[in-house]
């Protein structure tokens, strides 16, 4: 009886902890940082392009 009750209590807790995604694994975090860096570089290139266009007028 105690074992069955303990299993019924701990099973949902174990499942919820196992399914927790968190911030992702190392590869996912590196990919996110690469995306952020590419976005920032793209913004810098766009600003440089606008500056060149303003200077050409």
URVENRA-V931456 format. One record per residue. N is the residue number from 1. PSI is psi in whole degrees, 0 to 359 (none if undefined). D_FIRST is the distance of its C-alpha to the first C-alpha in Angstrom with 2 decimals. Layout:
n=N psi=PSI d_first=D_FIRST
n=N psi=PSI d_first=D_FIRST
//
This chain:
n=1 psi=314 d_first=0.00
n=2 psi=322 d_first=3.80
n=3 psi=318 d_first=5.45
n=4 psi=318 d_first=5.26
n=5 psi=317 d_first=6.24
n=6 psi=320 d_first=8.57
n=7 psi=317 d_first=9.90
n=8 psi=330 d_first=10.72
n=9 psi=317 d_first=12.46
n=10 psi=335 d_first=14.28
n=11 psi=310 d_first=15.36
n=12 psi=325 d_first=17.94
n=13 psi=315 d_first=19.19
n=14 psi=320 d_first=19.85
n=15 psi=318 d_first=21.54
n=16 psi=324 d_first=23.67
n=17 psi=324 d_first=24.80
n=18 psi=330 d_first=25.68
n=19 psi=0 d_first=27.70
n=20 psi=125 d_first=29.64
n=21 psi=321 d_first=33.26
n=22 psi=215 d_first=34.92
n=23 psi=0 d_first=38.62
n=24 psi=174 d_first=38.52
n=25 psi=179 d_first=39.36
n=26 psi=320 d_first=42.60
n=27 psi=322 d_first=44.50
n=28 psi=321 d_first=43.63
n=29 psi=321 d_first=44.79
n=30 psi=318 d_first=47.99
n=31 psi=319 d_first=48.64
n=32 psi=316 d_first=48.26
n=33 psi=324 d_first=50.71
n=34 psi=321 d_first=53.13
n=35 psi=317 d_first=53.06
n=36 psi=317 d_first=53.83
n=37 psi=317 d_first=56.66
n=38 psi=322 d_first=58.16
n=39 psi=317 d_first=58.08
n=40 psi=319 d_first=59.90
n=41 psi=318 d_first=62.46
n=42 psi=320 d_first=63.06
n=43 psi=321 d_first=63.73
n=44 psi=319 d_first=66.19
n=45 psi=320 d_first=67.99
n=46 psi=318 d_first=68.29
n=47 psi=320 d_first=69.74
n=48 psi=320 d_first=72.18
n=49 psi=319 d_first=73.24
n=50 psi=321 d_first=73.88
n=51 psi=320 d_first=75.94
n=52 psi=319 d_first=78.02
n=53 psi=319 d_first=78.64
n=54 psi=322 d_first=79.74
n=55 psi=332 d_first=82.03
n=56 psi=346 d_first=83.60
n=57 psi=none d_first=84.77
//
